[in-house]
Amino acid sequence: MSAESAVRHYRSIFISDLHLGTRGCQAELLLDFIRHVECERLYLVGDIIDGWKLRSGWHWPQSHNDVIQKILRLARKGTEVIYVPGNHDDRIRDFCGTHFGGVVVARDVIHEAADGKRYLVVHGDEFDGVVQQARWLAFLGDWSYRTILMLNTLLNRARRRLGFGYWSLSAYLKVKVKNALHFIENFESAVAEEARRRGVDGVICGHIHKAEMRDIDGITYVNDGDWVESCTALVEHADGQLEILEWAKLRSWSVIDRKRAPALDEPLPEPAAA
């Protein structure tokens, strides 16, 4: 089996901030990722469907529907799927503790890795002072952010036609703005402190669209990133080791474009030979 078609096997996978329902969602890359991975447990760490955007205008192409169908199909095939809602899909929090389509909804959850380490899994908006204290400002910031993402989409459409790889304008601007960096540092510290309070070894979150894995005063802080800017996922290997995959860098647009997306009722690819 070629490297392009090989299926990667993981114990657990964590993805967040898909923002289905927005033009910035990189649904094609996400579908390509789902087709090339298998796992025992899949965590959806919030902002899966962007309810904020859908309330102001409907945008739901077939690729976004395909993502939902693929995730539900994984649940039907035996993958344990845990949905931890975020602020953009906060209406789903009304259903915490329930199951639908094989998916378990939870406000947060403790994940025990294969090596015995325990991680708090939470979206993270609870530790964002703007979201919690000034919701109107959060909506204004969301509008500005979506404008940047629209420019990001147009830019990458042009880069794609010219044969260049994916590049995130919004991620570039984020690391260049001092206030953004200060916000990120405060957020990371607050989330790590909550993990310490809960008595766990680390925290896995999303929300700020910045994939990161580092130690904060003895607490392992991990952010799985997003699928509108960096197109990243956090994976747990069989031995409990955590790794951030940057799928946009691992997979070229040319590979994705020339592959026909399999129908939703087709079987999953056969596991790669050891």
C-alpha positions in Angstrom: 0.0 0.0 0.0 1.4 3.4 -1.0 2.1 6.1 1.5 -0.6 8.2 -0.1 -3.3 5.7 0.6 -2.0 4.2 3.9 -4.3 4.3 6.9 -2.8 5.6 10.1 -3.8 3.8 13.3 -4.1 5.7 16.6 -5.5 4.9 20.1 -7.2 8.3 20.3 -7.7 11.4 18.1 -8.7 14.9 19.2 -10.0 17.5 16.8 -11.7 20.8 17.4 -12.8 24.1 15.9 -14.0 22.7 12.6 -16.4 25.6 12.2 -18.7 23.7 9.9 -21.2 26.1 8.4 -18.5 28.8 7.6 -16.6 29.4 4.4 -13.4 29.2 6.3 -13.8 25.6 7.2 -11.2 23.4 5.4 -13.7 20.6 4.9 -11.8 18.9 2.0 -8.6 18.6 4.0 -10.7 17.3 7.0 -12.4 14.7 4.9 -9.0 13.6 3.6 -7.8 13.3 7.2 -10.8 11.2 8.3 -10.3 8.9 5.3 -6.7 8.2 6.3 -7.0 7.5 10.0 -8.5 4.9 12.4 -8.9 5.2 16.1 -10.5 3.6 19.1 -11.7 7.0 20.5 -12.5 10.3 18.8 -12.9 13.5 20.8 -14.7 16.4 19.2 -13.4 19.2 21.3 -15.9 22.0 20.6 -16.8 24.5 17.8 -17.7 21.6 15.5 -20.7 23.4 14.0 -20.6 27.2 14.0 -24.0 28.1 15.3 -23.0 31.8 15.6 -22.5 32.0 11.8 -25.5 29.8 10.9 -27.8 32.2 12.8 -26.7 35.1 10.6 -26.7 33.3 7.3 -26.8 29.7 6.0 -23.8 28.1 4.4 -23.7 24.4 4.3 -22.1 22.8 1.2 -22.1 19.0 0.6 -18.5 18.7 2.0 -19.7 19.9 5.4 -22.5 17.4 5.4 -20.0 14.7 4.4 -17.9 15.5 7.5 -20.9 14.9 9.8 -21.8 11.7 8.0 -18.3 10.4 8.2 -18.1 11.0 11.9 -21.5 9.4 12.5 -20.3 6.5 10.4 -17.2 6.0 12.5 -19.5 5.9 15.6 -21.6 3.2 14.0 -18.5 1.2 13.1 -17.4 1.1 16.7 -15.3 4.2 17.3 -16.2 5.8 20.6 -17.0 9.4 19.8 -17.2 12.0 22.6 -18.5 15.5 21.8 -17.4 18.3 24.1 -19.2 21.4 22.9 -17.6 24.9 22.7 -18.9 28.4 22.6 -19.9 28.4 18.9 -21.9 25.2 19.3 -23.0 26.0 22.9 -26.6 25.0 22.3 -25.3 21.4 22.3 -24.4 21.8 25.9 -28.1 21.5 26.7 -27.7 17.8 25.8 -24.7 17.0 27.9 -25.1 13.5 29.3 -27.1 12.2 26.3 -26.3 10.1 23.3 -27.3 10.6 19.7 -26.2 8.6 16.7 -23.5 6.8 18.8 -22.0 10.1 20.0 -21.7 11.0 23.7 -22.1 14.6 24.7 -20.2 15.9 27.7 -19.3 19.3 29.1 -15.8 18.0 29.8 -14.2 14.6 30.3 -11.1 13.0 31.8 -9.1 11.0 29.2 -6.7 8.4 30.5 -3.9 7.7 28.1 -2.3 4.3 27.5 0.6 5.3 29.8 -1.7 6.1 32.7 -1.5 9.9 32.4 -4.8 11.6 32.9 -5.9 14.7 30.8 -8.8 17.1 31.3 -10.5 17.5 27.9 -12.3 20.8 27.6 -13.0 23.3 24.7 -11.5 26.2 26.7 -14.0 29.1 26.2 -14.7 29.0 29.9 -11.2 30.5 30.4 -11.6 33.2 27.8 -12.5 36.4 29.6 -13.8 38.1 26.5 -16.3 35.3 25.8 -17.4 35.1 29.4 -17.5 38.8 30.4 -18.1 40.7 27.1 -20.1 38.6 24.7 -20.8 41.5 22.4 -17.1 42.0 22.0 -16.7 38.3 21.2 -19.2 38.6 18.4 -17.4 41.7 17.0 -14.1 39.8 17.2 -15.8 36.8 15.5 -16.9 39.0 12.6 -13.4 40.5 12.2 -11.9 37.0 12.3 -14.3 35.6 9.7 -13.3 38.5 7.4 -9.7 37.5 7.8 -10.6 33.9 7.1 -12.4 34.9 3.9 -9.2 36.6 2.7 -7.3 33.5 3.8 -9.6 31.3 1.7 -9.2 33.6 -1.4 -5.5 33.7 -0.9 -5.2 29.9 -0.7 -7.4 29.4 -3.7 -4.9 31.4 -5.7 -2.0 29.6 -4.2 -3.6 26.3 -5.0 -4.0 27.2 -8.7 -0.4 28.3 -8.8 0.8 25.0 -7.3 1.7 26.3 -3.9 0.9 24.6 -0.6 -1.6 25.7 2.0 -0.6 28.8 4.1 -2.6 30.5 6.9 -2.7 34.2 6.7 -4.7 34.4 10.0 -2.2 32.2 11.8 0.6 34.4 10.5 -1.1 37.6 11.7 -1.8 36.0 15.1 1.8 35.4 15.9 2.7 38.9 14.8 0.3 40.8 17.0 1.6 41.4 20.6 -1.8 41.5 22.2 -2.8 38.2 20.6 0.3 36.6 22.0 -0.4 38.0 25.5 -4.0 36.6 25.3 -2.7 33.2 24.3 -0.2 33.1 27.1 -2.9 34.0 29.7 -5.3 31.5 28.2 -2.8 28.7 28.3 -1.9 29.4 32.0 -5.5 29.6 33.0 -6.4 26.2 31.4 -3.3 24.6 32.9 -4.2 25.9 36.3 -7.7 24.3 36.0 -6.0 20.9 35.2 -3.9 21.3 38.3 -7.0 22.0 40.4 -8.6 18.9 39.0 -5.6 16.8 40.0 -4.8 15.6 36.5 -1.5 15.4 34.6 -2.5 17.7 31.7 -5.2 19.4 29.7 -6.3 19.0 26.1 -8.3 21.9 24.6 -9.0 24.0 21.5 -10.7 27.4 21.2 -7.8 29.7 20.4 -6.8 28.0 17.0 -3.2 27.6 18.0 -1.8 24.0 18.1 0.6 23.7 20.9 2.1 21.1 23.3 4.3 22.2 26.2 4.9 21.9 29.9 3.5 24.7 32.1 4.8 24.3 35.7 4.5 20.5 35.6 1.2 20.4 33.7 1.1 19.2 30.1 -0.8 21.8 28.1 -2.0 20.6 24.7 -4.1 22.5 22.2 -5.2 20.4 19.2 -5.5 23.5 16.9 -8.3 23.9 14.3 -9.5 23.2 10.8 -9.8 26.7 9.5 -6.2 27.9 9.9 -3.6 25.3 10.8 -5.6 22.1 9.9 -4.2 20.1 12.8 -5.2 17.2 15.0 -3.8 15.7 18.2 -3.3 12.0 18.1 -2.4 9.5 20.9 -0.2 6.5 19.9 -0.6 3.0 21.3 2.0 3.7 24.0 0.2 6.9 25.2 2.6 9.3 23.4 0.8 12.5 22.1 1.6 14.1 18.8 0.2 17.1 16.9 -0.3 16.3 13.2 -0.2 19.2 10.8 -2.3 17.6 8.0 -2.0 20.5 5.5 1.8 20.0 5.5 1.5 16.2 5.4 -0.8 16.2 2.5 -0.5 18.2 -0.7 -3.5 19.8 -2.5 -2.6 17.9 -5.6 -2.9 14.5 -3.9 -6.3 15.5 -2.4 -7.6 17.0 -5.7 -6.9 13.9 -7.8 -8.4 11.5 -5.3 -12.1 10.8 -5.7 -14.0 11.2 -2.4 -15.5 7.8 -1.7 -19.2 7.5 -1.3 -20.5 7.7 2.3 -21.7 4.1 2.2 -18.3 2.7 0.9 -16.3 0.6 3.4 -13.4 2.1 5.2 -10.0 1.4 3.6 -8.3 -1.8 4.7 -5.7 -1.3 7.4 -2.1 -0.8 6.2 0.2 -3.7 6.4 2.5 -3.7 9.4 
